[in-house]
């Protein structure tokens, strides 16, 4: 009778292990093989399917369109946004210039709408409006033209309305505190000191408050 020879691999695999249903040693052609195995072939296939990085100009256009949706912005605001997102200067300049050509960027229209909205909505005077527009990167000549929409008469009329709304909340205070509060409110909104004091004086006199020495005191 021929004697059956038992064998074992270094990792302990052999007939008994095979019979037990445990996996045997890995073969050279498996998917987990080394650099030349099938696994690397799959990785290469996935890499080929990955999209190339988006063109900088395309990215710039997408960013600008998203920022302009529902909210007008100045060229400077958009340029700052593109720089923050690391868009190359050349691509940013190309896109911003094109947007200006087609009217998607219009600093003059932006400034005009800003003055209209902020004056009637917040009661801001020309000085405060000019300061806000400059912080948004609007050119000085464009700022001057935009705030020129407001003349002194219209500005003073708005100041009167602001004082009239605030006047009631100051009743009960002594005269000096009322003056400081009302004139200070107008000053914060950009009204010239002379205009602010004149409007406050007239408002207090209309209430019967004596304010003859207002100009001497303030």
Secondary structure, DSSP 8 states (H G I E B T S, - for coil): -------B-TTS-BHHHHHTT------TTSTT-STTSHHHHHHHHHHHHS-----HHHHHHHHHHHHHTTS---HHHHHHHHHHTT--HHHHHHHHHHHHHTTS--HHHHHHHHHHHHHHHH---HHHHHHHHHHTT--HHHHHHHHTTS-HHHHHHHHHHHHHHHHHHHTTS-HHHHHHHHHHHHHHTT--HHHHHHHHHHHHHHTT---TTHHHH-
